[in-house]
Structures are given as C-alpha cells and as structure tokens.
C-alpha cells in the first residue's frame, strides 16, 4: 500500500553530537559512582569509562544507516528494529545531575552512610535507565481482529494482544498512542486506532513497542511488523464524480444484473408508498398482511455502463483519479445503473460488474497503475458524459 513520505532519522552531525553528549554524561556518571564506591583513586577509571563510551558512540554515529526495510510497507519508510532509548537526553541528564548533587553532599559531609545512600541512588537510577531495554526487546504482539474493509482517511480499529504492559504507537498506518496495562505477566488486549492515508491492500501494520519497566524513568522501544489475520481493503476517499470516465457498453447488453421496474417479470411484493399506481395493488397480500401491498417487477438491465479505471504511475495522481472513480461509480449504483468496471490488478486486467460499494472499494483498492501512453486520458470519440 502506498503510504506517507519518508520518516527521516537524525543526520550524521546530530548522531555525532548525541554520541559526544552521551560519552561525557557516561564519564561523569562513572566518575561519581566509582568515587563514591571506591574512593578518590577510582576517578581515573571513571574517566576511562567515559572515554571508551565516547569513542564507541562516535564510531556508531559515523556508520552508514541501514537501508529501509520493507516488504508490504512504503518503500521509503524506515523502521528501527533494534531496541533503542526514546527521548533519552532529559532522563539521563536529570539522573546525572541528581547523582552529582548527592555526591557533593556526601563529599562535604564525609559521612559513610551518606556515601552509601549515594551509591544506592546511583545504582537505582542506572537500573531504571537501562533495565527497560530487556522488556522492550522481548515484547511480543499479535493482531487478533481487524475489519475486512476500510476507507482512506477514516479510523481503522485493530485488536492486538500483548504479553506484557507496553506503550503502542502505530507507525504505518499512523495513529494514536495506546497503552496495554495490567499485570506484569499474562496476555492482555488493546484496541489500536490508525488511519490509512491512501487506498490499497494492507497485510501488515508497523507498530512501535515501548516499555519503561520497572521504574518508569526512560522508555526503550523498537519497531515491529504485525501481520494481520486477513488483508484489509482500503477504499479511496469519495471525490468529485467524473462522468467522462464512463460510457455505455452495448457489447455487454445481456448483463446478469437486474433492476426494479414498473413492468416486467414479477419480483415480489412490497408495502405501498405514495405515488404507486392503483393497478399495482396486490389484494391477496394486502388481505394477508393487513396493509396495502403492491406488486414489484424487474427487467433485465441491458447496455451496462463501462468505466475504465486507468490509473497513472504517479501515486498522487493515481489516488486523485481513484477518488473520482469512487464517486462516479457510486453515483451510478445509486441511480441503479449496471456498471462494468475495468481495472488493472497485479494479476492482469479485470473487467466485471460492480455489485455494490463494498465491491467497488475492494476493486479500486487492488487496482494498480496501467502501463500505456493514454493512461488517465478521457475516453475517445465513442465516450461522453452520461445523461
């Protein structure tokens, strides 16, 4: 399915700056903790830890980013499959400042129990910042329920099952953040809402799984692709009708579709409505039901309307044309006109009647651009606006 544009990640300069900041903070934290635990002689060890962290961070930041992943997803959507911290600067900086403040108090007091509490505080903060990486990495999620049909620009609701408390954010299609709460272990369900921005057939959704257990100091997350139980056909929005895309097709006159008519073959009976002719009253049915009932007949719908759904290669132009086709064919169906829709699907050209708007949405969701010089052009001399 065609999606939104690239989700751009930070550039090399930003990654390098973040690595330098992380190395400096790691060095300061190591100096404070080791000095509190081992005494002033361990300051050099802490400085070495900071230097190693700084060098490793710069090497990682300078690496070329891995190519975007993506079968079944937009070709330019990059997923971060590795577990990573989210918005880590503020939690890490505040934790380092808290440890530094406590270290200052411990140094000025000279009391052993104050230094011990400072070491305990540093250990708790360190666990709170690093431990959530484990639950985020091991988290599992599965989709158990999803509608078969959706509409571009409208909310699509998914029912997911997770194995632990998590924060879930739809990456593609995009949507609102939801939280799976409950006990630490065990399966729980959560309703996830996302909004497809374009038509297509969706077989997987991309979701960011995040955890801040056990202390809630820092979120760690990773992106996963969640397979759907069955494909979801996302119909295009309803645009402005374009009658020039439709024309009568006399070659398909013996259509299977039948429409109500005042004369023709018997179809059944229905309640009387103002405007019905008196000779249509069906007296036996009226006597049986106790209310006026009239005969209803049908005739064969000859000369169905042929609509060519030729989509251009440009995604935006194809989406706009699909929206116009959606409105055009839906209007014909409301007027009880039989419609033959010609589309190009991955398996080839398909020409068959459209039964209802659900069938129409699925046909346009499966449609792919048509290869040819006259794609998206108006019909030739045989075509014209329908009256």
C-alpha positions, 0 to 999 in steps of 0.5 A, a space after each residue: 500500500 502506498 503510504 506517507 513520505 519518508 520518516 527521516 532519522 537524525 543526520 550524521 552531525 546530530 548522531 555525532 553530537 548525541 554520541 559526544 553528549 552521551 560519552 561525557 554524561 557516561 564519564 561523569 556518571 562513572 566518575 561519581 559512582 566509582 568515587 563514591 564506591 571506591 574512593 578518590 583513586 577510582 576517578 581515573 577509571 571513571 574517566 576511562 569509562 567515559 572515554 571508551 563510551 565516547 569513542 564507541 558512540 562516535 564510531 556508531 554515529 559515523 556508520 552508514 544507516 541501514 537501508 529501509 526495510 520493507 516488504 508490504 510497507 512504503 518503500 521509503 519508510 524506515 523502521 528501527 528494529 533494534 531496541 533503542 532509548 526514546 527521548 533519552 537526553 532529559 532522563 539521563 541528564 536529570 539522573 546525572 545531575 541528581 547523582 552529582 548533587 548527592 555526591 557533593 553532599 556526601 563529599 562535604 559531609 564525609 559521612 559513610 552512610 551518606 556515601 552509601 545512600 549515594 551509591 544506592 541512588 546511583 545504582 537505582 537510577 542506572 537500573 531504571 535507565 537501562 533495565 527497560 531495554 530487556 522488556 522492550 526487546 522481548 515484547 511480543 504482539 499479535 493482531 487478533 481482529 481487524 475489519 475486512 474493509 476500510 476507507 482512506 482517511 477514516 479510523 481503522 480499529 485493530 485488536 492486538 494482544 500483548 504479553 506484557 504492559 507496553 506503550 503502542 504507537 502505530 507507525 504505518 498506518 499512523 495513529 494514536 498512542 495506546 497503552 496495554 496495562 495490567 499485570 506484569 505477566 499474562 496476555 492482555 488486549 488493546 484496541 489500536 486506532 490508525 488511519 490509512 492515508 491512501 487506498 490499497 491492500 494492507 497485510 501488515 501494520 508497523 507498530 512501535 513497542 515501548 516499555 519503561 519497566 520497572 521504574 518508569 524513568 526512560 522508555 526503550 522501544 523498537 519497531 515491529 511488523 504485525 501481520 494481520 489475520 486477513 488483508 484489509 481493503 482500503 477504499 479511496 476517499 469519495 471525490 468529485 464524480 467524473 462522468 467522462 470516465 464512463 460510457 455505455 457498453 452495448 457489447 455487454 447488453 445481456 448483463 446478469 444484473 437486474 433492476 426494479 421496474 414498473 413492468 416486467 417479470 414479477 419480483 415480489 411484493 412490497 408495502 405501498 408508498 405514495 405515488 404507486 399506481 392503483 393497478 399495482 395493488 396486490 389484494 391477496 397480500 394486502 388481505 394477508 398482511 393487513 396493509 396495502 401491498 403492491 406488486 414489484 417487477 424487474 427487467 433485465 438491465 441491458 447496455 451496462 455502463 463501462 468505466 475504465 479505471 486507468 490509473 497513472 504511475 504517479 501515486 498522487 495522481 493515481 489516488 486523485 483519479 481513484 477518488 473520482 472513480 469512487 464517486 462516479 461509480 457510486 453515483 451510478 449504483 445509486 441511480 441503479 445503473 449496471 456498471 462494468 468496471 475495468 481495472 488493472 490488478 497485479 494479476 492482469 486486467 479485470 473487467 466485471 460488474 460492480 455489485 455494490 460499494 463494498 465491491 467497488 472499494 475492494 476493486 479500486 483498492 487492488 487496482 494498480 497503475 496501467 502501463 500505456 501512453 493514454 493512461 488517465 486520458 478521457 475516453 475517445 470519440 465513442 465516450 461522453 458524459 452520461 445523461 
